[in-house]
Amino acid sequence: MVTLRGEHIYLRALEPEDLEFIYAIENDETLWELSNTQTPYSRYLIKEYLDNAYKDIYEVKQLRLVISDFEDQALGLIDLFDFDFKNKRAGIGILIKSESDRQKGFGKEALKLLINYCFNQLQLHQLYCNISENNNMSVQLFKNQGFVPVGLKRDWNFNGNTFENEYLLQLIKS
């Protein structure tokens, strides 16, 4: 699909072969803060999830795609969630798994591809994201793609020691 193909990466549907990749992400406790996860996932549950990943975004209200390089190496995940066709909006989240793959432009390219897909193929009017106030790299990534902070939710997430603020950023199709 040309729409989801960039210069250095492409976005693809989940495959059964992604089980170990997703298992590693979902069970990496250092990433749980990003997804508000509190418990580990079993391979069985992830396999069940992958078995149902073919379902249409209009039915399940979400879409998860793998960010892959052209050697078919999975680099990360990009998600649409809370897909609301009536109001033409969705939430968006992104993760590049390995620190060594971060700050190389893969996230930027993946985000651009998904924004284009959302506005042109899905005919959405707006996208939004929720990012911890102290996650400066993610805030900058989204701002660089035109997302605008529209609110700050104070003491929104508890990280185990203290409460942290969370930004709500929004991108409206021009």
NUDRENMAR-205027 format. One record per residue: z, y, x of N, C-alpha, C, O in turn; residue in one letter; residue number from 1. Coordinates in steps of 0.2 Angstrom, whole numbers. Layout:
<nodes>
node nZ->Z&nY->Y&nX->X&caZ->Z&caY->Y&caX->X&cZ->Z&cY->Y&cX->X&oZ->Z&oY->Y&oX->X&resn->a&resi->NUM;
...
</nodes>
This chain:
<nodes>
node nZ->0&nY->-6&nX->4&caZ->0&caY->0&caX->0&cZ->0&cY->6&cX->4&oZ->5&oY->7&oX->8&resn->m&resi->1;
node nZ->-5&nY->10&nX->4&caZ->-6&caY->16&caX->8&cZ->0&cY->21&cX->7&oZ->2&oY->25&oX->11&resn->v&resi->2;
node nZ->2&nY->22&nX->0&caZ->7&caY->27&caX->-1&cZ->14&cY->26&cX->3&oZ->17&oY->31&oX->4&resn->t&resi->3;
node nZ->15&nY->20&nX->4&caZ->22&caY->18&caX->8&cZ->21&cY->16&cX->15&oZ->25&oY->13&oX->18&resn->l&resi->4;
node nZ->15&nY->19&nX->18&caZ->13&caY->17&caX->25&cZ->13&cY->24&cX->28&oZ->9&oY->29&oX->26&resn->r&resi->5;
node nZ->17&nY->25&nX->34&caZ->17&caY->31&caX->38&cZ->14&cY->30&cX->44&oZ->10&oY->25&oX->45&resn->g&resi->6;
node nZ->15&nY->34&nX->49&caZ->12&caY->34&caX->56&cZ->16&cY->29&cX->60&oZ->12&oY->26&oX->64&resn->e&resi->7;
node nZ->22&nY->28&nX->59&caZ->26&caY->23&caX->64&cZ->30&cY->18&cX->60&oZ->32&oY->13&oX->63&resn->h&resi->8;
node nZ->31&nY->19&nX->53&caZ->34&caY->14&caX->49&cZ->31&cY->13&cX->42&oZ->26&oY->17&oX->41&resn->i&resi->9;
node nZ->33&nY->8&nX->39&caZ->31&caY->7&caX->32&cZ->36&cY->5&cX->28&oZ->41&oY->2&oX->31&resn->y&resi->10;
node nZ->36&nY->6&nX->21&caZ->41&caY->3&caX->17&cZ->39&cY->-3&cX->13&oZ->33&oY->-3&oX->11&resn->l&resi->11;
node nZ->43&nY->-8&nX->13&caZ->40&caY->-14&caX->9&cZ->46&cY->-17&cX->5&oZ->51&oY->-15&oX->5&resn->r&resi->12;
node nZ->43&nY->-21&nX->0&caZ->48&caY->-25&caX->-4&cZ->52&cY->-29&cX->0&oZ->51&oY->-32&oX->5&resn->a&resi->13;
node nZ->58&nY->-31&nX->-3&caZ->63&caY->-36&caX->0&cZ->59&cY->-43&cX->-1&oZ->56&oY->-45&oX->-5&resn->l&resi->14;
node nZ->61&nY->-47&nX->5&caZ->58&caY->-54&caX->5&cZ->64&cY->-58&cX->6&oZ->69&oY->-56&oX->8&resn->e&resi->15;
node nZ->63&nY->-65&nX->4&caZ->69&caY->-69&caX->6&cZ->71&cY->-70&cX->13&oZ->77&oY->-71&oX->15&resn->p&resi->16;
node nZ->66&nY->-68&nX->18&caZ->68&caY->-68&caX->25&cZ->72&cY->-62&cX->27&oZ->75&oY->-62&oX->32&resn->e&resi->17;
node nZ->74&nY->-58&nX->22&caZ->78&caY->-52&caX->24&cZ->86&cY->-54&cX->23&oZ->90&oY->-49&oX->24&resn->d&resi->18;
node nZ->87&nY->-60&nX->21&caZ->94&caY->-62&caX->19&cZ->99&cY->-60&cX->25&oZ->104&oY->-57&oX->23&resn->l&resi->19;
node nZ->97&nY->-62&nX->31&caZ->102&caY->-61&caX->36&cZ->103&cY->-53&cX->38&oZ->108&oY->-51&oX->40&resn->e&resi->20;
node nZ->97&nY->-50&nX->38&caZ->97&caY->-43&caX->39&cZ->102&cY->-39&cX->34&oZ->106&oY->-35&oX->36&resn->f&resi->21;
node nZ->101&nY->-41&nX->27&caZ->105&caY->-37&caX->22&cZ->112&cY->-40&cX->23&oZ->117&oY->-36&oX->22&resn->i&resi->22;
node nZ->113&nY->-46&nX->24&caZ->120&caY->-49&caX->25&cZ->123&cY->-45&cX->30&oZ->129&oY->-43&oX->30&resn->y&resi->23;
node nZ->120&nY->-44&nX->36&caZ->123&caY->-40&caX->42&cZ->125&cY->-33&cX->40&oZ->130&oY->-30&oX->41&resn->a&resi->24;
node nZ->121&nY->-29&nX->36&caZ->122&caY->-23&caX->34&cZ->128&cY->-22&cX->29&oZ->132&oY->-19&oX->29&resn->i&resi->25;
node nZ->127&nY->-27&nX->24&caZ->132&caY->-27&caX->18&cZ->139&cY->-29&cX->21&oZ->144&oY->-27&oX->17&resn->e&resi->26;
node nZ->140&nY->-32&nX->26&caZ->146&caY->-34&caX->29&cZ->148&cY->-31&cX->35&oZ->153&oY->-33&oX->38&resn->n&resi->27;
node nZ->145&nY->-25&nX->37&caZ->147&caY->-21&caX->42&cZ->152&cY->-16&cX->40&oZ->150&oY->-11&oX->36&resn->d&resi->28;
node nZ->158&nY->-17&nX->41&caZ->163&caY->-13&caX->38&cZ->163&cY->-5&cX->41&oZ->165&oY->-1&oX->37&resn->e&resi->29;
node nZ->159&nY->-4&nX->46&caZ->158&caY->3&caX->48&cZ->154&cY->7&cX->44&oZ->153&oY->13&oX->44&resn->t&resi->30;
node nZ->150&nY->3&nX->40&caZ->145&caY->6&caX->35&cZ->148&cY->6&cX->28&oZ->144&oY->9&oX->23&resn->l&resi->31;
node nZ->153&nY->3&nX->26&caZ->156&caY->3&caX->20&cZ->157&cY->10&cX->17&oZ->157&oY->11&oX->11&resn->w&resi->32;
node nZ->159&nY->14&nX->21&caZ->161&caY->21&caX->18&cZ->154&cY->24&cX->15&oZ->155&oY->28&oX->11&resn->e&resi->33;
node nZ->149&nY->23&nX->18&caZ->142&caY->25&caX->16&cZ->141&cY->23&cX->9&oZ->138&oY->27&oX->5&resn->l&resi->34;
node nZ->142&nY->17&nX->7&caZ->140&caY->14&caX->1&cZ->146&cY->13&cX->-4&oZ->146&oY->10&oX->-9&resn->s&resi->35;
node nZ->152&nY->15&nX->-2&caZ->158&caY->14&caX->-6&cZ->160&cY->7&cX->-7&oZ->162&oY->5&oX->-13&resn->n&resi->36;
node nZ->158&nY->3&nX->-2&caZ->160&caY->-4&caX->-3&cZ->167&cY->-6&cX->0&oZ->169&oY->-2&oX->4&resn->t&resi->37;
node nZ->170&nY->-10&nX->-3&caZ->177&caY->-12&caX->-1&cZ->178&cY->-20&cX->0&oZ->183&oY->-22&oX->3&resn->q&resi->38;
node nZ->173&nY->-24&nX->-2&caZ->173&caY->-31&caX->-1&cZ->167&cY->-33&cX->2&oZ->161&oY->-31&oX->1&resn->t&resi->39;
node nZ->167&nY->-39&nX->6&caZ->161&caY->-42&caX->9&cZ->157&cY->-45&cX->4&oZ->159&oY->-47&oX->-2&resn->p&resi->40;
node nZ->151&nY->-47&nX->6&caZ->146&caY->-50&caX->1&cZ->145&cY->-57&cX->4&oZ->144&oY->-57&oX->11&resn->y&resi->41;
node nZ->144&nY->-62&nX->0&caZ->142&caY->-69&caX->3&cZ->135&cY->-69&cX->4&oZ->131&oY->-66&oX->0&resn->s&resi->42;
node nZ->133&nY->-74&nX->8&caZ->125&caY->-75&caX->8&cZ->123&cY->-78&cX->1&oZ->117&oY->-76&oX->-1&resn->r&resi->43;
node nZ->127&nY->-81&nX->-2&caZ->125&caY->-84&caX->-9&cZ->123&cY->-78&cX->-14&oZ->118&oY->-78&oX->-17&resn->y&resi->44;
node nZ->128&nY->-73&nX->-14&caZ->127&caY->-67&caX->-18&cZ->120&cY->-63&cX->-16&oZ->117&oY->-60&oX->-20&resn->l&resi->45;
node nZ->119&nY->-62&nX->-10&caZ->114&caY->-59&caX->-7&cZ->107&cY->-63&cX->-9&oZ->102&oY->-60&oX->-10&resn->i&resi->46;
node nZ->107&nY->-69&nX->-8&caZ->102&caY->-73&caX->-10&cZ->100&cY->-72&cX->-17&oZ->94&oY->-72&oX->-19&resn->k&resi->47;
node nZ->105&nY->-72&nX->-22&caZ->104&caY->-71&caX->-29&cZ->101&cY->-64&cX->-30&oZ->96&oY->-64&oX->-34&resn->e&resi->48;
node nZ->103&nY->-59&nX->-26&caZ->101&caY->-53&caX->-27&cZ->93&cY->-53&cX->-25&oZ->89&oY->-50&oX->-28&resn->y&resi->49;
node nZ->92&nY->-56&nX->-19&caZ->85&caY->-56&caX->-17&cZ->80&cY->-60&cX->-22&oZ->74&oY->-58&oX->-23&resn->l&resi->50;
node nZ->83&nY->-65&nX->-25&caZ->79&caY->-69&caX->-30&cZ->77&cY->-65&cX->-36&oZ->72&oY->-66&oX->-39&resn->d&resi->51;
node nZ->81&nY->-59&nX->-37&caZ->80&caY->-55&caX->-43&cZ->77&cY->-48&cX->-41&oZ->76&oY->-44&oX->-45&resn->n&resi->52;
node nZ->75&nY->-47&nX->-34&caZ->73&caY->-41&caX->-32&cZ->66&cY->-39&cX->-34&oZ->64&oY->-34&oX->-34&resn->a&resi->53;
node nZ->62&nY->-44&nX->-37&caZ->55&caY->-43&caX->-39&cZ->56&cY->-39&cX->-46&oZ->50&oY->-36&oX->-48&resn->y&resi->54;
node nZ->61&nY->-38&nX->-49&caZ->62&caY->-35&caX->-56&cZ->60&cY->-28&cX->-55&oZ->61&oY->-24&oX->-50&resn->k&resi->55;
node nZ->57&nY->-25&nX->-61&caZ->54&caY->-19&caX->-61&cZ->59&cY->-13&cX->-61&oZ->64&oY->-14&oX->-64&resn->d&resi->56;
node nZ->58&nY->-8&nX->-58&caZ->63&caY->-2&caX->-57&cZ->64&cY->1&cX->-64&oZ->70&oY->3&oX->-65&resn->i&resi->57;
node nZ->60&nY->0&nX->-69&caZ->61&caY->2&caX->-76&cZ->66&cY->-2&cX->-79&oZ->70&oY->0&oX->-84&resn->y&resi->58;
node nZ->67&nY->-8&nX->-77&caZ->71&caY->-13&caX->-80&cZ->78&cY->-13&cX->-77&oZ->83&oY->-13&oX->-80&resn->e&resi->59;
node nZ->78&nY->-13&nX->-70&caZ->85&caY->-13&caX->-67&cZ->87&cY->-6&cX->-64&oZ->93&oY->-6&oX->-62&resn->v&resi->60;
node nZ->83&nY->-1&nX->-65&caZ->85&caY->6&caX->-63&cZ->87&cY->7&cX->-56&oZ->91&oY->12&oX->-54&resn->k&resi->61;
node nZ->84&nY->3&nX->-52&caZ->85&caY->4&caX->-45&cZ->79&cY->1&cX->-41&oZ->76&oY->-4&oX->-44&resn->q&resi->62;
node nZ->78&nY->3&nX->-35&caZ->73&caY->0&caX->-30&cZ->76&cY->0&cX->-23&oZ->78&oY->6&oX->-21&resn->l&resi->63;
node nZ->76&nY->-5&nX->-20&caZ->78&caY->-6&caX->-13&cZ->71&cY->-8&cX->-9&oZ->68&oY->-13&oX->-10&resn->r&resi->64;
node nZ->70&nY->-4&nX->-4&caZ->64&caY->-6&caX->1&cZ->67&cY->-6&cX->8&oZ->71&oY->-3&oX->10&resn->l&resi->65;
node nZ->63&nY->-10&nX->12&caZ->65&caY->-11&caX->19&cZ->60&cY->-6&cX->23&oZ->54&oY->-6&oX->21&resn->v&resi->66;
node nZ->64&nY->-3&nX->27&caZ->60&caY->1&caX->32&cZ->58&cY->-3&cX->38&oZ->63&oY->-6&oX->41&resn->i&resi->67;
node nZ->52&nY->-4&nX->39&caZ->49&caY->-9&caX->44&cZ->45&cY->-5&cX->49&oZ->41&oY->-1&oX->47&resn->s&resi->68;
node nZ->45&nY->-7&nX->55&caZ->40&caY->-5&caX->60&cZ->34&cY->-9&cX->59&oZ->33&oY->-14&oX->56&resn->d&resi->69;
node nZ->28&nY->-8&nX->63&caZ->22&caY->-11&caX->62&cZ->22&cY->-18&cX->66&oZ->17&oY->-22&oX->66&resn->f&resi->70;
node nZ->28&nY->-20&nX->69&caZ->28&caY->-26&caX->72&cZ->33&cY->-31&cX->67&oZ->35&oY->-36&oX->69&resn->e&resi->71;
node nZ->33&nY->-28&nX->61&caZ->37&caY->-31&caX->55&cZ->45&cY->-32&cX->57&oZ->48&oY->-37&oX->55&resn->d&resi->72;
node nZ->47&nY->-28&nX->61&caZ->54&caY->-28&caX->63&cZ->58&cY->-23&cX->57&oZ->56&oY->-17&oX->57&resn->q&resi->73;
node nZ->63&nY->-26&nX->54&caZ->66&caY->-22&caX->49&cZ->71&cY->-17&cX->53&oZ->75&oY->-19&oX->57&resn->a&resi->74;
node nZ->70&nY->-11&nX->51&caZ->74&caY->-6&caX->54&cZ->80&cY->-3&cX->50&oZ->85&oY->-1&oX->52&resn->l&resi->75;
node nZ->79&nY->-3&nX->43&caZ->84&caY->-1&caX->39&cZ->82&cY->-2&cX->31&oZ->77&oY->-6&oX->30&resn->g&resi->76;
node nZ->86&nY->2&nX->27&caZ->84&caY->1&caX->20&cZ->84&cY->8&cX->17&oZ->88&oY->13&oX->19&resn->l&resi->77;
node nZ->80&nY->9&nX->12&caZ->80&caY->15&caX->8&cZ->80&cY->13&cX->1&oZ->77&oY->9&oX->-2&resn->i&resi->78;
node nZ->84&nY->17&nX->-3&caZ->86&caY->15&caX->-10&cZ->85&cY->20&cX->-15&oZ->86&oY->26&oX->-13&resn->d&resi->79;
node nZ->82&nY->18&nX->-21&caZ->83&caY->23&caX->-27&cZ->88&cY->20&cX->-31&oZ->88&oY->14&oX->-32&resn->l&resi->80;
node nZ->92&nY->24&nX->-34&caZ->97&caY->21&caX->-39&cZ->98&cY->26&cX->-44&oZ->96&oY->32&oX->-44&resn->f&resi->81;
node nZ->101&nY->24&nX->-50&caZ->102&caY->28&caX->-56&cZ->96&cY->30&cX->-58&oZ->95&oY->36&oX->-60&resn->d&resi->82;
node nZ->90&nY->26&nX->-58&caZ->84&caY->28&caX->-60&cZ->84&cY->30&cX->-67&oZ->86&oY->26&oX->-71&resn->f&resi->83;
node nZ->82&nY->36&nX->-69&caZ->82&caY->38&caX->-76&cZ->76&cY->41&cX->-78&oZ->74&oY->47&oX->-76&resn->d&resi->84;
node nZ->71&nY->37&nX->-81&caZ->65&caY->39&caX->-82&cZ->64&cY->44&cX->-88&oZ->60&oY->48&oX->-87&resn->f&resi->85;
node nZ->69&nY->44&nX->-92&caZ->69&caY->49&caX->-98&cZ->70&cY->56&cX->-95&oZ->66&oY->61&oX->-97&resn->k&resi->86;
node nZ->74&nY->57&nX->-90&caZ->76&caY->63&caX->-87&cZ->72&cY->64&cX->-81&oZ->73&oY->69&oX->-77&resn->n&resi->87;
node nZ->68&nY->59&nX->-79&caZ->64&caY->59&caX->-73&cZ->68&cY->61&cX->-66&oZ->66&oY->66&oX->-63&resn->k&resi->88;
node nZ->73&nY->57&nX->-65&caZ->77&caY->58&caX->-59&cZ->79&cY->52&cX->-56&oZ->80&oY->47&oX->-60&resn->r&resi->89;
node nZ->81&nY->52&nX->-50&caZ->85&caY->46&caX->-47&cZ->89&cY->48&cX->-41&oZ->87&oY->54&oX->-38&resn->a&resi->90;
node nZ->94&nY->44&nX->-39&caZ->97&caY->45&caX->-33&cZ->94&cY->42&cX->-27&oZ->90&oY->37&oX->-28&resn->g&resi->91;
node nZ->95&nY->44&nX->-21&caZ->91&caY->41&caX->-15&cZ->96&cY->40&cX->-10&oZ->101&oY->45&oX->-9&resn->i&resi->92;
node nZ->96&nY->35&nX->-6&caZ->100&caY->33&caX->-1&cZ->96&cY->30&cX->5&oZ->91&oY->27&oX->4&resn->g&resi->93;
node nZ->98&nY->31&nX->11&caZ->95&caY->28&caX->17&cZ->99&cY->26&cX->22&oZ->105&oY->29&oX->23&resn->i&resi->94;
node nZ->97&nY->21&nX->26&caZ->101&caY->18&caX->31&cZ->97&cY->15&cX->37&oZ->93&oY->11&oX->35&resn->l&resi->95;
node nZ->98&nY->18&nX->43&caZ->94&caY->14&caX->48&cZ->100&cY->10&cX->52&oZ->105&oY->13&oX->54&resn->i&resi->96;
node nZ->99&nY->4&nX->52&caZ->104&caY->-1&caX->54&cZ->107&cY->0&cX->61&oZ->113&oY->1&oX->62&resn->k&resi->97;
node nZ->103&nY->0&nX->66&caZ->105&caY->0&caX->73&cZ->105&cY->7&cX->75&oZ->101&oY->11&oX->74&resn->s&resi->98;
node nZ->111&nY->9&nX->79&caZ->111&caY->16&caX->82&cZ->106&cY->17&cX->87&oZ->104&oY->23&oX->87&resn->e&resi->99;
node nZ->103&nY->12&nX->90&caZ->98&caY->13&caX->95&cZ->91&cY->15&cX->91&oZ->86&oY->18&oX->95&resn->s&resi->100;
node nZ->90&nY->14&nX->85&caZ->84&caY->16&caX->81&cZ->85&cY->22&cX->77&oZ->80&oY->25&oX->74&resn->d&resi->101;
node nZ->91&nY->25&nX->78&caZ->92&caY->32&caX->74&cZ->90&cY->37&cX->79&oZ->89&oY->37&oX->85&resn->r&resi->102;
node nZ->89&nY->43&nX->75&caZ->86&caY->49&caX->79&cZ->80&cY->48&cX->82&oZ->78&oY->51&oX->87&resn->q&resi->103;
node nZ->76&nY->44&nX->79&caZ->69&caY->43&caX->82&cZ->64&cY->45&cX->77&oZ->58&oY->44&oX->78&resn->k&resi->104;
node nZ->66&nY->47&nX->71&caZ->61&caY->49&caX->66&cZ->60&cY->44&cX->61&oZ->56&oY->46&oX->56&resn->g&resi->105;
node nZ->62&nY->38&nX->61&caZ->61&caY->33&caX->56&cZ->64&cY->35&cX->49&oZ->60&oY->34&oX->44&resn->f&resi->106;
node nZ->70&nY->38&nX->49&caZ->73&caY->40&caX->43&cZ->69&cY->45&cX->40&oZ->68&oY->45&oX->34&resn->g&resi->107;
node nZ->67&nY->50&nX->44&caZ->63&caY->56&caX->41&cZ->57&cY->54&cX->38&oZ->55&oY->56&oX->33&resn->k&resi->108;
node nZ->53&nY->49&nX->42&caZ->47&caY->47&caX->39&cZ->48&cY->43&cX->33&oZ->44&oY->43&oX->28&resn->e&resi->109;
node nZ->53&nY->38&nX->33&caZ->54&caY->34&caX->27&cZ->56&cY->39&cX->21&oZ->53&oY->37&oX->15&resn->a&resi->110;
node nZ->60&nY->44&nX->22&caZ->62&caY->48&caX->17&cZ->56&cY->52&cX->14&oZ->55&oY->53&oX->8&resn->l&resi->111;
node nZ->51&nY->54&nX->18&caZ->45&caY->58&caX->16&cZ->41&cY->53&cX->12&oZ->38&oY->55&oX->7&resn->k&resi->112;
node nZ->40&nY->47&nX->14&caZ->36&caY->42&caX->10&cZ->39&cY->41&cX->3&oZ->35&oY->41&oX->-1&resn->l&resi->113;
node nZ->45&nY->40&nX->3&caZ->48&caY->38&caX->-3&cZ->48&cY->45&cX->-8&oZ->47&oY->44&oX->-14&resn->l&resi->114;
node nZ->49&nY->50&nX->-5&caZ->49&caY->57&caX->-9&cZ->42&cY->57&cX->-12&oZ->41&oY->58&oX->-18&resn->i&resi->115;
node nZ->37&nY->56&nX->-8&caZ->30&caY->56&caX->-11&cZ->29&cY->51&cX->-16&oZ->26&oY->53&oX->-21&resn->n&resi->116;
node nZ->31&nY->45&nX->-15&caZ->31&caY->40&caX->-20&cZ->34&cY->42&cX->-27&oZ->31&oY->41&oX->-32&resn->y&resi->117;
node nZ->40&nY->44&nX->-26&caZ->44&caY->46&caX->-32&cZ->40&cY->52&cX->-36&oZ->40&oY->51&oX->-42&resn->c&resi->118;
node nZ->38&nY->57&nX->-33&caZ->35&caY->62&caX->-36&cZ->28&cY->61&cX->-39&oZ->26&oY->63&oX->-44&resn->f&resi->119;
node nZ->24&nY->57&nX->-35&caZ->17&caY->56&caX->-37&cZ->16&cY->49&cX->-41&oZ->12&oY->49&oX->-45&resn->n&resi->120;
node nZ->19&nY->44&nX->-39&caZ->18&caY->38&caX->-42&cZ->23&cY->37&cX->-48&oZ->21&oY->35&oX->-54&resn->q&resi->121;
node nZ->29&nY->38&nX->-47&caZ->34&caY->37&caX->-53&cZ->35&cY->43&cX->-57&oZ->38&oY->43&oX->-62&resn->l&resi->122;
node nZ->31&nY->49&nX->-55&caZ->31&caY->55&caX->-59&cZ->38&cY->58&cX->-60&oZ->40&oY->60&oX->-66&resn->q&resi->123;
node nZ->43&nY->57&nX->-55&caZ->50&caY->60&caX->-56&cZ->49&cY->67&cX->-55&oZ->45&oY->70&oX->-52&resn->l&resi->124;
node nZ->54&nY->71&nX->-58&caZ->55&caY->78&caX->-57&cZ->60&cY->80&cX->-52&oZ->59&oY->85&oX->-49&resn->h&resi->125;
node nZ->65&nY->76&nX->-51&caZ->70&caY->77&caX->-46&cZ->73&cY->71&cX->-43&oZ->73&oY->66&oX->-46&resn->q&resi->126;
node nZ->76&nY->72&nX->-37&caZ->79&caY->67&caX->-33&cZ->86&cY->70&cX->-31&oZ->86&oY->76&oX->-30&resn->l&resi->127;
node nZ->91&nY->66&nX->-30&caZ->97&caY->69&caX->-28&cZ->101&cY->64&cX->-23&oZ->99&oY->58&oX->-23&resn->y&resi->128;
node nZ->105&nY->66&nX->-19&caZ->109&caY->62&caX->-15&cZ->116&cY->64&cX->-14&oZ->118&oY->70&oX->-15&resn->c&resi->129;
node nZ->121&nY->60&nX->-12&caZ->128&caY->61&caX->-11&cZ->129&cY->59&cX->-4&oZ->128&oY->54&oX->-2&resn->n&resi->130;
node nZ->132&nY->64&nX->0&caZ->133&caY->63&caX->7&cZ->140&cY->66&cX->9&oZ->141&oY->72&oX->7&resn->i&resi->131;
node nZ->143&nY->62&nX->13&caZ->150&caY->65&caX->15&cZ->149&cY->71&cX->19&oZ->144&oY->72&oX->23&resn->s&resi->132;
node nZ->153&nY->76&nX->18&caZ->153&caY->83&caX->21&cZ->153&cY->82&cX->29&oZ->149&oY->86&oX->32&resn->e&resi->133;
node nZ->156&nY->77&nX->32&caZ->156&caY->76&caX->39&cZ->150&cY->72&cX->42&oZ->150&oY->71&oX->48&resn->n&resi->134;
node nZ->146&nY->70&nX->38&caZ->140&caY->66&caX->40&cZ->134&cY->71&cX->41&oZ->129&oY->72&oX->37&resn->n&resi->135;
node nZ->135&nY->75&nX->47&caZ->130&caY->81&caX->48&cZ->123&cY->78&cX->49&oZ->118&oY->82&oX->47&resn->n&resi->136;
node nZ->122&nY->73&nX->52&caZ->115&caY->70&caX->53&cZ->111&cY->69&cX->47&oZ->106&oY->71&oX->46&resn->m&resi->137;
node nZ->115&nY->66&nX->42&caZ->112&caY->64&caX->36&cZ->111&cY->70&cX->31&oZ->105&oY->71&oX->28&resn->s&resi->138;
node nZ->116&nY->75&nX->32&caZ->115&caY->81&caX->28&cZ->109&cY->85&cX->31&oZ->105&oY->87&oX->27&resn->v&resi->139;
node nZ->108&nY->85&nX->37&caZ->102&caY->89&caX->40&cZ->96&cY->85&cX->39&oZ->91&oY->88&oX->37&resn->q&resi->140;
node nZ->96&nY->78&nX->39&caZ->90&caY->75&caX->37&cZ->87&cY->76&cX->30&oZ->81&oY->78&oX->29&resn->l&resi->141;
node nZ->92&nY->77&nX->25&caZ->89&caY->78&caX->18&cZ->88&cY->86&cX->18&oZ->83&oY->87&oX->14&resn->f&resi->142;
node nZ->91&nY->90&nX->21&caZ->90&caY->97&caX->20&cZ->83&cY->98&cX->23&oZ->79&oY->102&oX->21&resn->k&resi->143;
node nZ->81&nY->95&nX->29&caZ->75&caY->96&caX->32&cZ->69&cY->93&cX->28&oZ->63&oY->95&oX->29&resn->n&resi->144;
node nZ->70&nY->89&nX->23&caZ->65&caY->87&caX->18&cZ->65&cY->91&cX->11&oZ->62&oY->89&oX->6&resn->q&resi->145;
node nZ->69&nY->97&nX->11&caZ->69&caY->101&caX->6&cZ->75&cY->100&cX->1&oZ->75&oY->104&oX->-4&resn->g&resi->146;
node nZ->79&nY->96&nX->2&caZ->85&caY->95&caX->-2&cZ->90&cY->101&cX->-1&oZ->91&oY->103&oX->4&resn->f&resi->147;
node nZ->93&nY->103&nX->-7&caZ->97&caY->109&caX->-7&cZ->104&cY->107&cX->-9&oZ->105&oY->103&oX->-14&resn->v&resi->148;
node nZ->109&nY->109&nX->-5&caZ->116&caY->107&caX->-8&cZ->117&cY->111&cX->-14&oZ->116&oY->117&oX->-14&resn->p&resi->149;
node nZ->119&nY->108&nX->-19&caZ->121&caY->111&caX->-26&cZ->128&cY->111&cX->-27&oZ->130&oY->114&oX->-32&resn->v&resi->150;
node nZ->132&nY->107&nX->-23&caZ->139&caY->107&caX->-25&cZ->143&cY->103&cX->-19&oZ->140&oY->99&oX->-16&resn->g&resi->151;
node nZ->149&nY->104&nX->-19&caZ->154&caY->101&caX->-15&cZ->159&cY->98&cX->-19&oZ->163&oY->101&oX->-22&resn->l&resi->152;
node nZ->160&nY->91&nX->-19&caZ->165&caY->87&caX->-23&cZ->171&cY->87&cX->-18&oZ->171&oY->83&oX->-13&resn->k&resi->153;
node nZ->176&nY->90&nX->-19&caZ->182&caY->90&caX->-15&cZ->186&cY->84&cX->-16&oZ->187&oY->81&oX->-21&resn->r&resi->154;
node nZ->189&nY->82&nX->-10&caZ->193&caY->76&caX->-10&cZ->190&cY->70&cX->-14&oZ->193&oY->66&oX->-17&resn->d&resi->155;
node nZ->183&nY->69&nX->-13&caZ->180&caY->64&caX->-17&cZ->180&cY->57&cX->-15&oZ->181&oY->53&oX->-19&resn->w&resi->156;
node nZ->181&nY->56&nX->-9&caZ->181&caY->49&caX->-6&cZ->187&cY->48&cX->-1&oZ->188&oY->52&oX->3&resn->n&resi->157;
node nZ->191&nY->43&nX->-2&caZ->196&caY->41&caX->2&cZ->194&cY->36&cX->7&oZ->191&oY->31&oX->6&resn->f&resi->158;
node nZ->195&nY->38&nX->14&caZ->192&caY->34&caX->19&cZ->197&cY->29&cX->22&oZ->196&oY->26&oX->27&resn->n&resi->159;
node nZ->203&nY->28&nX->19&caZ->208&caY->24&caX->21&cZ->214&cY->28&cX->24&oZ->220&oY->26&oX->24&resn->g&resi->160;
node nZ->213&nY->34&nX->26&caZ->218&caY->38&caX->29&cZ->218&cY->45&cX->25&oZ->224&oY->47&oX->24&resn->n&resi->161;
node nZ->213&nY->48&nX->24&caZ->213&caY->55&caX->21&cZ->207&cY->55&cX->16&oZ->203&oY->50&oX->15&resn->t&resi->162;
node nZ->207&nY->60&nX->12&caZ->201&caY->61&caX->7&cZ->196&cY->65&cX->10&oZ->198&oY->70&oX->14&resn->f&resi->163;
node nZ->190&nY->64&nX->9&caZ->184&caY->68&caX->12&cZ->180&cY->71&cX->6&oZ->179&oY->68&oX->1&resn->e&resi->164;
node nZ->177&nY->77&nX->8&caZ->173&caY->80&caX->3&cZ->166&cY->77&cX->3&oZ->164&oY->74&oX->8&resn->n&resi->165;
node nZ->162&nY->78&nX->-2&caZ->155&caY->75&caX->-2&cZ->151&cY->80&cX->-5&oZ->152&oY->83&oX->-11&resn->e&resi->166;
node nZ->145&nY->81&nX->-2&caZ->140&caY->86&caX->-5&cZ->136&cY->82&cX->-10&oZ->134&oY->76&oX->-9&resn->y&resi->167;
node nZ->133&nY->86&nX->-15&caZ->128&caY->84&caX->-19&cZ->122&cY->88&cX->-17&oZ->122&oY->94&oX->-18&resn->l&resi->168;
node nZ->117&nY->85&nX->-15&caZ->110&caY->88&caX->-13&cZ->105&cY->86&cX->-18&oZ->105&oY->81&oX->-21&resn->l&resi->169;
node nZ->100&nY->91&nX->-20&caZ->95&caY->90&caX->-25&cZ->89&cY->92&cX->-22&oZ->88&oY->97&oX->-19&resn->q&resi->170;
node nZ->83&nY->89&nX->-24&caZ->76&caY->91&caX->-23&cZ->73&cY->91&cX->-29&oZ->72&oY->85&oX->-32&resn->l&resi->171;
node nZ->70&nY->96&nX->-31&caZ->66&caY->97&caX->-37&cZ->59&cY->98&cX->-36&oZ->57&oY->102&oX->-31&resn->i&resi->172;
node nZ->55&nY->94&nX->-39&caZ->47&caY->94&caX->-37&cZ->45&cY->101&cX->-39&oZ->46&oY->104&oX->-44&resn->k&resi->173;
node nZ->41&nY->104&nX->-34&caZ->39&caY->111&caX->-35&cZ->32&cY->110&cX->-39&oZ->29&oY->116&oX->-40&resn->s&resi->174;
</nodes>
